[in-house]
């Protein structure tokens, strides 16, 4: 692989997978209210 | 909340937690397009340089549109028609238009899953032999001349029936026990299976050649309009936004959930999976190019050609080919099923809300006709042509058109974006500012209108794939127009007197003040 291809691949991985990791960290840090009970599906 | 609204919510069902909702939304967003469309689109549009327009499209159109859908469904607590109706009396038709589009998509999407399931079994003995293309159209699909026939192909019909039985079982089980549990099981399996596929693909000779072809940046491509259109188109189609799915799913989440944080996870999980798919697919294509002594450009392809012609050829040549086949086609099946479930739920949810039907009744009332039409039209020797035309037109002049129309209507006609922004910010971990409204009101619609107009001109100028005119006029243009008209006709039907049509948040606030 060329150096340019390796660098763009690493940038893509960092941005997209890093973005996912940050997004998951964010929602774990911020605990919103969960439903008190599972609604029945009638 | 008023007893009436509370009762309605209890009846509709819901996800047990935000985590289940996120998994279900990822299951919907991650579909066949992530695996067989993104890698080729990136390769054809600048390679490594494509990441820049792709990321800009994600941030300026994909995520803002996703949050618009979340805001609408979460605030108004209903299926697409009910949510639009609660947003404004005149908006309901947009919701039914989306429902019609989802019904059409479900009918043909199931067939591709059935093919993938059959090909997973074919992988064991490489049933396609040395000619995967001839096998696909000849021995397997037995494709005749374009038209609509009733010569059933058992190899397609049997797995298609099984797909519908499995999907309808999930739908009858309900939001949490069906969709929620299926997502919680299938999505981790999908990610693990695909990671295993990528690892195997990366060990093949020539994998680096494929990755070099995918990631070598062509910075000059960024000056071409077509590359930016491709980026916005890819983001739009892969996120499952604009046609009711995310509205419906968001209505099943707890009222005080963090929707903006959830949206970021879903958006980046979808794009992260696309990148993974790109690596896996191009590592395999690099192997194929090396093994046959040709350039990657000669083997690179997308869609049905990638899945059912290129991959069987790769499986023929690769060590552990059967394993690659099972992982690849198994991933297609799982990604497809979790997306199909979300598409058909848009219809079931709407029928339940409008006619106050039970979960089982609505699932069967929607699912059985969909399955019968699907098997009748797609399980035959002409099924592949029906699928190709319907998919082409409903994506462009169904999904794209309704997305633009609903976004512009909410922003400019009914002026609900400010209200939805406040709603998302109330419990959101990430606060969205007025920029979001600008993106929803100007940037995202402008990009989508540009794509739509280009598609319209192209399809008027050159008839799609030289199919007979009558097929294009009925299954293409006609069907896209029919779902629009029927959508606004359906909106004329009255709601049951017991269905609350007021804004649930306003009702809840009034209740809190009076108690």
Contacts between the chains, C-beta under 8 A, distances in Angstrom:
chain1	res1	chain2	res2	distance
A	1	B	208	4.9
A	1	B	211	5.7
A	1	B	212	4.4
A	1	B	215	7.3
A	2	B	212	5.9
A	2	B	216	5.9
A	4	B	48	6.9
A	4	B	216	6.1
A	4	B	217	5.7
A	5	B	47	7.7
A	5	B	48	6.0
A	5	B	211	6.7
A	5	B	212	4.7
A	5	B	214	7.8
A	5	B	215	4.0
A	5	B	216	4.5
A	5	B	217	7.5
A	6	B	215	7.4
A	7	B	48	7.9
A	8	B	47	7.5
A	8	B	48	2.8
A	8	B	49	7.1
A	8	B	51	6.5
A	8	B	215	4.9
A	8	B	216	7.6
A	8	B	217	4.9
A	9	B	48	6.8
A	9	B	211	6.7
A	9	B	214	8.0
A	9	B	215	4.3
A	9	B	279	7.9
A	11	B	48	7.9
A	11	B	51	6.5
A	12	B	48	7.2
A	12	B	51	4.6
A	12	B	215	7.4
A	12	B	275	5.7
A	13	B	275	6.7
A	15	B	51	7.0
A	15	B	55	6.2
A	16	B	55	7.9
A	16	B	268	6.4
A	16	B	271	5.0
A	16	B	272	4.8
A	16	B	274	7.9
A	16	B	275	5.0
A	17	B	272	5.1
A	17	B	275	7.2
A	19	B	264	7.7
A	19	B	268	4.2
A	19	B	271	7.6
A	19	B	272	7.5
A	20	B	265	7.0
A	20	B	268	3.9
A	20	B	269	5.6
A	20	B	271	7.9
A	20	B	272	4.6
A	23	B	261	7.0
A	23	B	264	4.0
A	23	B	265	4.4
A	23	B	267	7.8
A	23	B	268	5.0
A	23	B	269	8.0
A	24	B	265	5.8
A	26	B	261	5.3
A	26	B	264	6.8
A	26	B	429	5.6
A	26	B	430	6.9
A	27	B	18	7.5
A	27	B	22	7.8
A	27	B	258	6.3
A	27	B	261	4.1
A	27	B	262	6.5
A	27	B	264	7.8
A	27	B	265	5.9
A	27	B	429	6.3
A	29	B	429	7.5
A	30	B	258	5.7
A	30	B	261	5.9
A	30	B	429	3.6
A	32	B	18	6.5
A	32	B	254	7.7
A	32	B	256	6.1
A	32	B	257	5.0
A	32	B	258	3.9
A	32	B	261	7.8
A	32	B	427	5.5
A	32	B	429	7.4
A	33	B	254	6.1
A	33	B	255	7.9
A	33	B	256	3.8
A	33	B	257	6.9
A	33	B	427	7.3
A	34	B	17	5.3
A	34	B	18	6.4
A	34	B	254	5.8
A	34	B	257	7.5
A	35	B	14	6.2
A	35	B	15	7.7
A	35	B	16	6.8
A	35	B	17	7.2
A	35	B	253	7.9
A	35	B	254	3.9
A	38	B	14	7.0
A	38	B	16	4.6
A	38	B	176	5.5
A	39	B	9	6.2
A	39	B	10	5.3
A	39	B	11	8.0
A	39	B	12	6.7
A	39	B	13	5.0
A	39	B	14	4.1
A	39	B	175	7.7
A	39	B	176	7.7
A	40	B	10	6.0
A	40	B	11	7.6
A	40	B	13	6.7
A	41	B	12	7.4
A	41	B	13	3.1
A	41	B	174	3.3
A	41	B	175	5.5
A	41	B	176	6.8
A	41	B	177	7.1
A	41	B	359	4.8
A	42	B	10	7.5
A	42	B	11	5.1
A	42	B	13	7.6
A	42	B	358	6.1
A	42	B	359	6.5
